[in-house]
Amino acid sequence: MSAMFRPPTAVVKAIGWAEVFGFGHGSDPFWASVRAAQLALVGRYVPFNVACVAVNLAALGIVLRRTGDPAVLACFAAALIGLMAVWLAGWIEQREGPVPIAASRADVAAFCAKILAFGALWALFMVYIVPRAAPPEQVYLSLLSVAVMGMCGFATSVLPLPSALLVTLVAGSAIFGVPGGTAAWPVQLGIATFAVAIVRGVMVTSFSMMARMRTEAEHAEQEAVIGMLLSEFEANGSDWLFELDGDLRLTHVSPRFALVAQRPREAMLGQDLLPMLGCSRRGAEARQAIRLLGEHFAHARPFRDIVAPVKVGGETRWWQLSGTPKHDARGRFAGYRGVGSDITDIRLSHDRIAHLARFDPLTGLANRSLLRERLDEALIRSTRTRTGCALLFVDLDRFKSVNDTLGHLAGDRMLREVAARLRQAMGAEAHIGRLGGDEFAVVLPESSTTSAEAASRAIVAVLSQPFDVDGVPVTIGASVGFAIGPADGATVDVLLRSADLALYEVKGSGRGAACRFVPAIKDKADERRAIEADLRGALAGGQFQLAYQPVVDAADEGIVGFEALLRWHHPTLGLIPPAKFIPIAEETGLIVEIGAWVLREACAQAREWPGHVRVAVNLSPVQFDDPRLVERVAAALVDFGIAPDRLELEITESLFMNERAATVAMLAALKALGIRFALDDFGTGYSSLGYLQKVAFSRIKIDRSFVMHATEPASEAVAIIQAIVALATSLGMETTAEGAETRAEFDVCRELGCLQVQGYLTGRPMGAAEATALVAPVLLRAVA
């Protein structure tokens, strides 16, 4: 039986028995609204119910006019009429006042009391009148009670507790009024069954009403939240909403959309969306966007993140649109709901990133990646048209000094000016790029050797003009190496290599010029690469030897010392000149370990010579980057027992091109050991009287370029040698003339005041044994 009254299982957890009967509502505002709805529904039928009661009350008075005590019947009628008057008064008050949206439990209890009063009054009347009525009247009263049950159950169907109590009271009185006899119990069972059905109907109706109101409340809450979110989205979001009808006309435009479009919302409603996007249709990207949207619209398909350029306020903006088709109740296409956003800033940011990936941010020129693409295109075109293309590598001369003296900001301004000069000099057809640092490149499509050479000379000329850097005129210059494709390289990498080799060649030849790649340059580079590879194992392989060239006193021509000269005996290439491998050793840093070996080997040999014979060892400027240089020199003197003044370190003026505190400190530390310094090739490089005093050289070596011309009539070399000798004498230094190959050269150097002479005339470089033999007689005389 209980299954008949159980609410549907889908919502039992939400609304249970306690809620159906009006218990367990708590302070939830929802149940207050349910109570208000219940009272409103019951109150709506009061006039009809009162009319029905009045009609049946009149009929009842006629039927029972001779039954019972008239006074009792009059009291019953008066009570019932009074109760109906109270109902009508409440209904009138409810009708004239505002519709309540909430009701308290007290309001419901008061209304239920009226219902129960009617049920109790009817039951009492039936208990009083049935025993006194005749059998036909009893049947009438039972049928009237059944009618009252149905009418009251229907009228109070949304108030299950008072309705069930009222039906129970009326049903009990009806069962009591059934005439006796064998047929009484089936009638009574029928009345009872009818009462149970009415109660069940009341409960199901009440539950359905509550469940419906719960669903509506939840939907209303969800709609309120969605509405609030949409309002917030439309008011403050960067995206906007729109709706289109079946003809693709705008039926809804959010305020943000109107703001972005710079048009009133009213003017946009009813407009076709595609023509709004078509004002920038001239571009390929715009046409593509319109075509994609048209295809989706034609097939009523959803679309997502379609980007279209749009003219707004005279400028191009980028809109990103997404949309979902909507359908009417019959499933027919009814337009679109969509969202859009202005992604112009994102688009510009992406374009900026793409630009930075292909262009140099400082100068705006193409970067290495883009320049490779341009060169590849030029090579393909040259191959197809059988014409040449040129690649020019440009390296700025003396640019490092600008950064060191004027600062990097000044250097950056100069690089931008260099880029501007290159654009002006090369014209619109050239592709100009910056490879990094102070290196630039130019691609000249369809260029011949003659035009490439002319362009290279023009670059050298325009970059040799002074630059105005913060009001300071600065001259740097440039070197250019160029190659012609496909003759000098049919691929990008080969042509890049060829131009780089040409630039390396011109930089090694003195800079400030242009050089075209020729195969001999590649051969030279290949040879250099091979020498570099073999040089790394030469020291460990014992391939180095020292040769010693005598230095003689100009007065008596006695040997006062030897200069240690490095020789490399390659196992397959034979003797490799120092001019070939020393620069490579300096560039690779191998000179540090090689120089340390030379120092120790020379000191070991000097130990075999008389005490007055010195040994001179050349130091590369690169060796001064070795923090262990002073330690190595000191260790060599101690290990081989050499007096410090017998060791002379020869350095060149290139060491002083960049004055560094570390270099000066290292020279001072070496000087503190007691060794001597000689300044080699004086007068050919970056001579500075300041360094002559600061380093306190013991000797100045006069370059052979002056010695060989000293014998010529009216030669300026004589005056130069005299000046150097006078300068050295005033500073307390000795002078050595290098490269004396004839007696005449020897004699003129002696006459000009040179104290020592070195050259082929007095002795060629020789092995250690031969050098020792030269000074052995002196050694023997000293022993004797």
Secondary structure as UniProt FT lines:
FT   HELIX           2..5
FT   HELIX           9..11
FT   TURN            12..14
FT   HELIX           17..20
FT   TURN            21..22
FT   TURN            26..27
FT   HELIX           29..44
FT   HELIX           46..63
FT   TURN            64..66
FT   HELIX           70..96
FT   HELIX           105..129
FT   HELIX           130..132
FT   HELIX           135..155
FT   TURN            156..158
FT   HELIX           160..176
FT   TURN            182..183
FT   HELIX           184..236
FT   STRAND          239..244
FT   TURN            246..247
FT   STRAND          249..253
FT   HELIX           255..261
FT   HELIX           265..268
FT   TURN            269..270
FT   HELIX           273..277
FT   HELIX           278..280
FT   TURN            281..282
FT   HELIX           284..298
FT   TURN            299..300
FT   STRAND          303..312
FT   TURN            313..314
FT   STRAND          315..327
FT   TURN            329..330
FT   STRAND          333..342
FT   HELIX           344..358
FT   TURN            361..363
FT   HELIX           368..385
FT   STRAND          389..396
FT   TURN            397..398
FT   HELIX           399..406
FT   HELIX           408..426
FT   TURN            428..429
FT   STRAND          431..436
FT   TURN            437..438
FT   STRAND          439..444
FT   TURN            445..446
FT   HELIX           449..463
FT   STRAND          467..469
FT   TURN            470..471
FT   STRAND          472..474
FT   STRAND          478..485
FT   TURN            486..487
FT   HELIX           492..508
FT   TURN            509..510
FT   STRAND          514..516
FT   HELIX           519..538
FT   TURN            539..542
FT   STRAND          544..553
FT   TURN            554..556
FT   STRAND          559..570
FT   TURN            571..573
FT   STRAND          574..576
FT   HELIX           578..588
FT   TURN            589..590
FT   HELIX           591..606
FT   TURN            607..608
FT   TURN            611..612
FT   STRAND          614..618
FT   HELIX           621..625
FT   TURN            627..628
FT   HELIX           629..640
FT   HELIX           644..646
FT   STRAND          647..652
FT   HELIX           653..656
FT   HELIX           661..672
FT   TURN            673..674
FT   STRAND          676..682
FT   HELIX           689..695
FT   STRAND          699..702
FT   HELIX           704..707
FT   TURN            708..711
FT   TURN            713..714
FT   HELIX           716..730
FT   TURN            731..732
FT   STRAND          734..738
FT   HELIX           743..751
FT   TURN            752..753
FT   STRAND          756..758
FT   TURN            760..762
FT   HELIX           768..783
//
